[in-house]
Amino acid sequence: MSRYGQLADQLQQQIESGVWRPGERIPSIRQSCKTHHLSPMTVLQAYQLLESRGLVLARPQSGYYVKAAASPQRISVPQQAHYSGSVDINDLVFEVLQASKSRDLVPLGMAVADPALFPHPQLGRALGSCMRRLDPFSTVADLPPGNETLRRAIARRYADDGLLVDPQQIIITTGAMEALSLSLQVLTEPGDWVVVESPTFYGALQAIERLQLKAVEIPVIPGVGIDLALLAQALAQRPIKACWLMGNVQHPLGHIMPDGHKEALMQLLNAHRVPLVEDDVYAEIYFGRERPRPLKHWDSRGDSLLCSSFSKCLAPGFRVGWVVAAPHAERIQRLQLMSTLSTNVPSQLALADMLRQGGVDAHFRRLRHTLAQRQQQMRAALLRLFPFDVRISDPDGGYFLWLEFDERLDSRALHAQALACGFSLAPGALFSSQGQHNHCLRLNSSHPWSPELEAALGQLAELIHQQLDKPLLR
Ligand SMILES: Cc1ncc(COP(=O)(O)O)c(C=O)c1O
């Protein structure tokens, strides 16, 4: 066996026997070189092998950490698909989002990342300079499909990752939400069946509700992705018209599908001729070494729609997103003309300028580093403060942690209690059509650590303890 294979096996044994526990950093490459008398390249190969086995995760500029997937405390999800003839989630989403907007609350339930993490001065300068140089005709020229310079800049970023996208097929939208909604609308008629993950981003359920569609919710295997066996069953049993899925940084679980799973998923969808609506909004917020490839990369039929935006990684309030829409590009533009008409032109110009000037990648690197660090810190605090049975996700990116408790926990009741105590949270009931995940919570981990945050987590532990009526072992 190769020397790196031997080292990987040895470390795997140590992880499995608990020498290195979930969340802990394994020895640095330099330390391992010294201990095992190996070259840095051999140690790096061993660590990459462990990463491909799903045992460790590389955090930029920090090292390799044991993934929670190696621990018995794994998130579990229902083992069955759930069929809903109608979805009624919008009122709950509205209520929770409205309640979490107050500045006075400790923002554990916030849906967006800490706003202080974004380059507002640069965005402001880009916006000002674009407005000063504005060709008044651009407010007409940049109607759908949107500003050409911006569309070409987006196509170039995909080309860097080996995905060839014709800028003519990219339509600039008002955030990813419009891109996703129009994509679903173009593929379906009221009453059609659409597949989503369970748990899933509530925006997918809202779009299904608005378009009067029916939902098939297929469980996600944590750390891996949608359960392909259950998806194959659903595809065989119902006339599915589209699938809305997340290959990268699944919301709310946070994992990135391994490439093998992405490929198998796309083969299945292509074989059944079912188009994918790909929600890739967190593509830039990964904690590994390389930007993960979108599912579209494995789309041999070329009919999947790839949607993303700058909202999560660069310019939250600008509301600029896009869809790579071939072969539906024209119909989507027509639908857009009937709804929002077009995307805000100054925002498009400013983002095109930011991408042209460079510096965006350096911002992305800093953002990823900070989010990874803050998430580690919150995860460690939760394990310390929640001494009862809790399963906590171990994300590969993003800024959410997903917590699963005993089935008796009522997250909606907990949400109301949390607001009364001065902090917000996202109840698990938001992430499925019939409250299947009501015993779970989503917490925002993007804010800097503070005594207020620690106190709110302590209070949350108390509230959960009271609900579950268990002795607190602190
Ligand atoms: C998974 C997912 N998709 C789409 C969106 C919507 O993105 P945007 O703000 O660009 O409309 C969000 C925002 O919360 C999200 O979490």
The ligand as a Tripos MOL2 file, in Angstrom:
@<TRIPOS>MOLECULE
LIG
   16    16     1     0     0
SMALL
NO_CHARGES

@<TRIPOS>ATOM
      1 C1        -31.3610   28.4000   -0.6050 C.3       1 LIG1
      2 C2        -31.7770   29.7560   -1.0100 C.ar      1 LIG1
      3 N1        -32.1780   29.9740   -2.2770 N.ar      1 LIG1
      4 C3        -32.5620   31.1900   -2.6970 C.ar      1 LIG1
      5 C4        -32.5750   32.2670   -1.8470 C.ar      1 LIG1
      6 C5        -33.0230   33.6100   -2.3680 C.3       1 LIG1
      7 O1        -31.8880   34.3350   -2.8020 O.3       1 LIG1
      8 P1        -31.9900   35.8900   -3.1690 P.3       1 LIG1
      9 O2        -31.8830   36.6510   -1.8860 O.co2     1 LIG1
     10 O3        -30.8500   36.1480   -4.0940 O.co2     1 LIG1
     11 O4        -33.3010   36.1060   -3.8350 O.co2     1 LIG1
     12 C6        -32.2010   32.0980   -0.5210 C.ar      1 LIG1
     13 C7        -32.2570   33.2220    0.4140 C.2       1 LIG1
     14 O5        -32.4850   33.1010    1.5830 O.2       1 LIG1
     15 C8        -31.7710   30.8160   -0.0920 C.ar      1 LIG1
     16 O6        -31.3830   30.5870    1.1630 O.3       1 LIG1
@<TRIPOS>BOND
     1     1     2 1
     2     2     3 ar
     3     2    15 ar
     4     3     4 ar
     5     4     5 ar
     6     5     6 1
     7     5    12 ar
     8     6     7 1
     9     7     8 1
    10     8     9 2
    11     8    10 1
    12     8    11 1
    13    12    13 1
    14    12    15 ar
    15    13    14 2
    16    15    16 1
@<TRIPOS>SUBSTRUCTURE
     1 LIG1         1 GROUP 0 **** ****
